[in-house]
Amino acid sequence: MRVKRFAGLIAGLAAVALVAGCSAGGGTAGGDQKVTVWLYPVMADEAQHKAFWDETIADFEKANEGITVEYEIFPWANRDESLQTAIAANKGPDLVYLIPDQLVAYEKSIEPMDDYLSEEHKSQLLENVASSVTLEPGLMGAPMLTSAQPLICNAAAFEAAGVTEYPETWDDARELAPKFTEAGMQLFNYTASAEATLNMTFYPLLWQAGGAVYDDSGAVAFNSDAGVEALTFLTELAEAGALDPDTLTSLPPIEQTGIAQGKTACTWVNATAELTDIWGEENVKVLPPLTNEETIAYGTVGSLSMLKGSKVKDAAGKFAEYATSAEVLKPYLTEAGFFSALDVEPINTPDSLMGQVEQYVPVTTVGELAPSSRALMGVLSPEIQAALLGQKTPEQALEDAAKAAEPLLK
């Protein structure tokens, strides 16, 4: 099994629902080439989201006579089942929004974009973004957006604990943790529930330790010395009372956590916008990801991917390049709270909170890509939780997870 290794860099987003009567896969409409696109509600305001795509498509069609574009915005639920059904029935769209682990899952059904995007456009892609959507066949999508999950701390919580320095390294965290527990507080809000994706929880620590989920041969690598070091770091914090105990066993609404109560000081899981609502903008402190062997965080990449079943590949490629260009996407990204996948001027002012997060996009990664990525989390998550609850040692938990993962790799 081949594994796509990360190259140093970026919730996910994705979902597809097959709608009865949806005819896709390209074709003609009144003599025109018709490009069909499946999209998802990235913007919170549904009307605003639709208005953006209506305007974008109208502008594209005006400049590209003979090409029409039809789109649908689908809900997030049942994305894989619906896309698989559509592909099997040869009713998939020409273009569909996918995230990196889906690129691996649908690799055989995706047409590489290398020959459909201009050299100028491809040269603008951030190096880590291009790496995250490149598999053996080539560039598996036209990247639209990236995200970043650096460390974010509550200045008011630090003041309440009498702490004046913010953590930069794992050693800093170990040193600061007792100061928070002595004040009846916690340093971090690690979420151990199986409902939480490991991309946002354990994997950043694994990468910071210099580890990886898979090795180059496709075997699991999370049970390496780096993996044990990362899980030991977490278990030490849990034993010291430096992790929110409620989020170790469940995934409660943020309003019911120590983050909202001002008792938990830092997070690498929550978004800036939700923390601003809870802490107040003046208390949100955006910091670099924690450092151990590496300084690295998680971030997703969303792309428009072309399906092999498309009958209008050239037209679909033209629209993909236009719709993912910096000028067209800027208002979309600004409203949705994501960042550009291109090496262009930042879309946020440097002193804004989003601008502070945006500066860490170059030190984010989507991780290694493999067909078993999602299923692997299902066997690894409960073992990590068992270690955090003191039921297993870090070594035993990771070895047990590695054994349970063996059938997934075949």
C-alpha positions as a printed Julia matrix, in Angstrom:
410×3 Matrix{Float64}:
   0.0    0.0     0.0
   1.34   3.4    -0.99
   1.2    6.23    1.5
   1.4    9.91    0.63
   3.89  11.48    3.04
   3.37  15.02    4.31
   5.83  17.64    3.15
   5.81  20.06    6.05
   2.49  21.78    5.79
  -2.73  22.46    6.42
 -12.22  20.64    9.05
 -12.06  19.28    7.44
 -14.66  19.88    5.1
 -16.44  17.48    2.81
 -19.71  15.78    2.17
 -21.81  14.7    -0.71
 -25.43  13.63   -0.96
 -26.82  12.22   -4.16
 -30.03  13.99   -5.02
 -32.71  12.11   -6.93
 -32.88  13.31  -10.5
 -29.41  14.88  -10.43
 -27.85  14.21  -13.82
 -24.11  14.71  -13.79
 -20.95  13.69  -15.6
 -20.94  16.55  -18.09
 -22.56  16.59  -21.51
 -24.25  19.23  -23.61
 -27.08  21.65  -22.98
 -28.42  23.51  -25.98
 -25.16  22.97  -27.86
 -23.03  24.21  -24.98
 -20.61  22.26  -22.91
 -22.22  21.82  -19.51
 -20.03  21.49  -16.42
 -21.68  20.1   -13.29
 -20.24  20.89   -9.86
 -21.03  19.52   -6.39
 -20.41  21.98   -3.58
 -21.06  22.18    0.17
 -22.23  24.86    2.66
 -18.84  26.29    3.56
 -20.3   29.71    4.37
 -22.62  29.91    7.37
 -25.03  32.16    5.48
 -26.71  29.92    2.9
 -28.01  32.82    0.81
 -24.6   34.48    0.75
 -22.96  31.19   -0.22
 -25.36  30.71   -3.11
 -24.96  34.33   -4.2
 -21.18  33.9    -4.4
 -21.43  30.9    -6.7
 -24.17  32.48   -8.82
 -21.97  35.52   -9.43
 -18.81  33.48   -9.98
 -20.5   31.25  -12.54
 -22.15  34.18  -14.32
 -18.78  35.94  -14.68
 -17.13  32.75  -15.92
 -19.85  32.01  -18.47
 -19.67  35.59  -19.76
 -15.94  35.17  -20.43
 -16.26  31.61  -21.79
 -18.96  31.49  -24.42
 -20.17  27.97  -25.08
 -19.61  26.72  -21.53
 -22.39  26.6   -18.96
 -21.94  25.61  -15.32
 -24.58  24.03  -13.1
 -23.98  23.49   -9.4
 -25.67  21.96   -6.39
 -24.92  22.67   -2.73
 -25.38  19.45   -0.77
 -25.45  18.79    2.99
 -22.46  17.25    4.73
 -24.14  14.0     5.77
 -23.45  10.65    4.09
 -20.83  12.09    1.79
 -18.94   8.91    0.93
 -21.95   6.65    0.46
 -23.54   9.18   -1.86
 -20.41   9.84   -3.92
 -19.7    6.12   -4.28
 -23.25   5.54   -5.46
 -23.04   8.37   -7.98
 -19.71   7.21   -9.38
 -20.89   3.6    -9.67
 -23.99   4.76  -11.57
 -21.89   7.03  -13.82
 -23.84  10.0   -12.49
 -21.06  11.76  -10.68
 -20.43  15.46  -11.3
 -17.62  16.8   -13.44
 -16.12  18.59  -10.42
 -16.58  17.83   -6.73
 -15.14  19.35   -3.56
 -12.88  16.85   -1.77
 -10.44  16.88    1.13
  -7.11  14.98    1.1
  -8.18  11.66    2.61
 -10.98  11.5     0.06
  -8.46  12.01   -2.73
  -6.89   8.71   -1.7
 -10.23   6.94   -1.31
 -11.41   7.99   -4.79
  -8.04   8.06   -6.51
  -9.08   5.59   -9.23
 -12.07   7.76  -10.1
 -10.23  11.1   -10.17
  -8.73  12.66  -13.29
  -5.4   14.35  -12.43
  -5.53  18.1   -13.0
  -1.96  18.55  -14.23
  -2.95  18.98  -17.88
  -6.03  21.09  -17.13
  -4.52  23.86  -14.99
  -2.13  26.42  -16.43
   1.54  26.4   -15.49
   1.08  29.86  -13.98
  -1.73  28.66  -11.73
   0.14  25.55  -10.63
   3.25  27.61   -9.87
   1.22  29.74   -7.45
   0.23  26.8    -5.24
   1.8   26.79   -1.8
   4.36  24.0    -1.64
   2.65  22.22    1.21
  -0.75  22.57   -0.43
   0.47  21.1    -3.71
   2.07  18.23   -1.8
  -1.13  17.5     0.1
  -3.14  16.94   -3.1
  -0.45  15.17   -5.14
  -0.58  11.39   -5.38
   1.13   8.96   -7.72
  -1.05   9.85  -10.74
  -0.5   13.59  -10.28
  -2.31  16.66   -8.95
  -5.64  15.3    -7.75
  -7.5   18.58   -7.47
  -7.42  22.34   -7.84
  -6.95  23.54   -4.24
  -9.47  26.12   -3.05
  -8.65  26.7     0.6
  -6.5   25.84    3.57
  -6.88  26.12    7.33
  -4.52  26.23   10.3
  -4.8   25.1    13.92
  -2.01  26.78   15.92
  -1.99  27.06   19.69
  -4.52  29.56   21.05
  -4.56  30.65   24.7
  -6.85  32.68   26.96
  -5.0   35.69   28.35
  -7.56  36.03   31.15
  -6.93  32.43   32.25
  -3.19  33.06   32.41
  -3.79  36.16   34.49
  -6.09  34.23   36.83
  -3.4   31.57   37.31
  -0.72  34.2    37.84
   1.23  32.99   34.79
   2.95  35.57   32.6
   4.69  33.35   30.0
   2.97  31.36   27.25
   4.14  27.85   26.32
   6.27  27.5    23.22
   7.66  23.98   23.73
   6.61  20.75   25.38
   9.07  21.49   28.17
   7.38  24.86   28.7
   4.03  23.08   29.0
   5.43  20.65   31.57
   6.79  23.56   33.59
   3.61  25.64   33.44
   1.1   22.84   34.04
   1.48  22.74   37.88
   0.85  26.48   38.11
  -2.56  26.0    36.55
  -3.49  22.91   38.57
  -2.52  24.73   41.78
  -5.02  27.42   40.78
  -7.75  24.81   40.15
  -7.35  25.14   36.39
  -6.03  23.14   33.44
  -3.48  24.05   30.79
  -5.04  22.2    27.82
  -8.4   20.81   26.69
  -7.3   17.64   24.92
 -10.32  15.77   23.52
  -9.97  11.97   23.78
 -13.48  11.06   22.65
 -13.61   8.8    19.59
 -15.93  11.39   18.05
 -13.0   13.78   17.65
 -10.68  13.42   14.68
  -7.08  12.56   15.56
  -5.99  15.1    12.92
  -7.0   17.77   15.42
  -5.92  16.05   18.63
  -3.14  13.44   18.79
  -1.55  13.64   15.36
  -0.17  17.19   15.8
   1.74  15.97   18.86
   2.93  12.91   16.96
   4.27  15.14   14.19
   5.81  17.54   16.69
   7.71  14.57   18.15
   9.09  13.84   14.67
   6.79  10.87   14.16
   4.33   9.78   11.5
   1.1    7.83   11.28
   2.43   5.56    8.5
   5.92   4.77    7.27
   7.0    4.78    3.62
   6.03   1.13    3.16
   2.46   1.74    4.32
   2.86   0.11    7.72
   1.68   2.0    10.8
   4.37   4.1    12.46
   2.46   5.74   15.31
   3.87   3.12   17.72
   7.42   4.37   17.14
   9.57   6.01   19.81
   8.13   9.35   18.66
   4.59   8.05   19.13
   5.37   6.79   22.61
   6.97  10.14   23.44
   3.88  12.03   22.27
   1.44   9.84   24.2
   3.67   9.92   27.28
   3.63  13.72   27.13
  -0.17  13.61   27.12
  -0.5   11.01   29.88
   1.87  12.98   32.1
  -0.32  16.05   31.67
  -3.45  13.99   32.38
  -1.94  12.48   35.54
  -0.97  15.96   36.7
  -4.56  17.22   36.22
  -3.43  19.58   33.47
  -6.02  18.33   30.92
  -9.73  19.1    31.15
 -11.09  15.82   32.65
 -14.52  16.17   31.03
 -13.14  16.12   27.48
 -11.1   12.99   28.15
 -14.23  10.88   28.22
 -16.77  12.76   26.1
 -17.23  15.5    23.54
 -19.48  18.03   25.3
 -20.57  21.31   23.68
 -17.85  23.89   24.11
 -20.18  25.87   26.39
 -19.94  23.02   28.91
 -16.15  22.76   28.92
 -13.38  24.38   30.89
 -12.62  26.49   27.83
 -15.95  28.3    28.16
 -15.71  28.44   31.95
 -12.31  30.13   31.85
 -10.71  27.18   33.66
  -8.81  25.73   30.68
  -6.15  28.0    29.29
  -5.07  26.75   25.85
  -6.29  24.76   22.86
  -5.07  23.63   19.45
  -8.49  22.2    18.57
 -10.9   25.14   18.63
 -11.32  27.83   16.0
 -10.54  31.47   16.64
 -14.1   32.59   15.91
 -15.72  30.42   18.58
 -13.06  31.39   21.14
 -13.61  35.08   20.44
 -17.29  34.67   21.24
 -16.45  32.97   24.54
 -13.3   34.73   25.76
 -13.68  38.12   24.13
 -11.34  39.2    21.35
  -9.01  40.98   23.76
  -8.22  37.68   25.52
  -7.54  35.52   22.45
  -3.8   34.97   22.15
  -2.71  33.3    18.89
   0.6   31.47   19.29
   2.83  29.18   17.19
   2.11  25.46   17.37
   3.93  23.75   20.21
   7.49  22.68   19.43
   9.31  19.51   20.33
  11.39  18.05   17.49
   9.24  19.96   15.0
   6.97  23.0    14.99
   3.89  21.79   13.15
   0.1   21.89   13.28
  -2.83  20.43   11.39
  -4.67  22.18    8.6
  -7.0   20.87    5.92
  -6.96  21.54    2.18
 -10.15  21.63    0.14
 -10.0   21.11   -3.63
 -12.18  20.94   -6.71
 -11.45  17.51   -8.15
 -12.38  16.29  -11.62
 -13.91  12.83  -12.02
 -12.74  10.56  -14.83
 -16.34  10.13  -15.95
 -16.52  13.76  -17.05
 -17.24  14.23  -20.74
 -16.18  17.89  -20.69
 -12.77  17.75  -19.06
 -11.28  20.79  -20.79
 -14.27  22.95  -19.89
 -14.27  21.61  -16.32
 -10.57  22.39  -16.03
 -11.14  25.95  -17.18
 -13.81  26.48  -14.56
 -11.72  24.84  -11.84
  -8.82  27.19  -12.52
 -11.1   30.24  -12.63
 -13.05  29.32   -9.49
  -9.88  28.65   -7.47
  -8.02  31.79   -8.54
  -6.96  34.22   -5.81
  -9.07  37.17   -6.97
 -12.26  35.15   -7.35
 -11.92  33.26   -4.05
 -10.91  36.1    -1.75
 -14.45  37.09   -0.64
 -15.38  33.41   -0.28
 -12.4   32.69    1.96
 -12.87  35.84    4.0
 -16.49  35.07    4.75
 -15.93  31.34    5.36
 -12.89  31.83    7.6
 -10.32  29.96    5.51
  -7.06  30.9     3.81
  -5.73  30.92    0.27
  -4.09  27.81   -1.16
  -1.96  30.07   -3.34
   1.27  31.91   -2.62
  -0.33  35.35   -2.76
  -0.8   38.29   -0.44
  -2.52  37.3     2.84
  -6.27  37.82    2.75
  -6.35  39.14    6.33
  -4.59  42.11    7.89
  -1.58  40.96    9.93
  -2.85  42.46   13.2
  -6.29  40.81   13.0
  -6.84  37.49   14.77
  -7.39  35.7    11.47
  -4.26  37.34   10.12
  -2.31  36.02   13.09
  -3.6   32.51   12.43
  -2.93  32.84    8.7
   0.8   33.33    9.27
   1.04  29.72   10.5
  -0.36  28.14    7.33
   3.2   27.3     6.13
   3.83  25.13    9.23
   0.68  23.04    8.88
   0.14  19.63    7.3
  -2.66  17.3     6.32
  -0.47  14.37    7.34
   0.15  11.15    5.47
  -2.57   9.97    3.12
  -3.68   6.35    2.92
  -6.93   4.52    2.13
  -7.14   3.31    5.74
  -6.71   6.77    7.3
 -10.23   7.13    8.65
 -10.63   3.51    9.74
  -7.27   3.68   11.5
  -8.56   6.43   13.77
 -11.31   4.08   14.89
  -8.81   1.63   16.39
  -6.26   4.17   17.62
  -8.6    6.62   19.4
  -9.86   4.23   22.12
  -6.31   3.09   22.87
  -5.15   6.68   23.34
  -8.11   7.27   25.62
  -7.25   4.15   27.63
  -3.72   5.47   28.2
  -5.03   8.89   29.26
  -7.39   7.25   31.75
  -4.53   5.25   33.24
  -5.81   1.91   32.0
  -2.77   1.17   29.8
   0.79   2.41   29.44
   1.5    4.51   26.33
   3.63   1.68   24.93
   0.91  -0.94   25.43
  -1.84   1.28   24.07
   0.04   2.01   20.85
   1.12  -1.6    20.35
  -2.47  -2.78   20.84
  -3.65  -0.2    18.31
  -0.98  -1.29   15.83
  -2.12  -4.93   16.09
  -5.77  -3.93   15.67
  -4.83  -1.89   12.59
  -3.19  -4.78   10.73
  -6.39  -5.96    8.94
  -6.99  -2.39    7.74
  -3.72  -2.29    5.82
  -4.33  -5.3     3.62
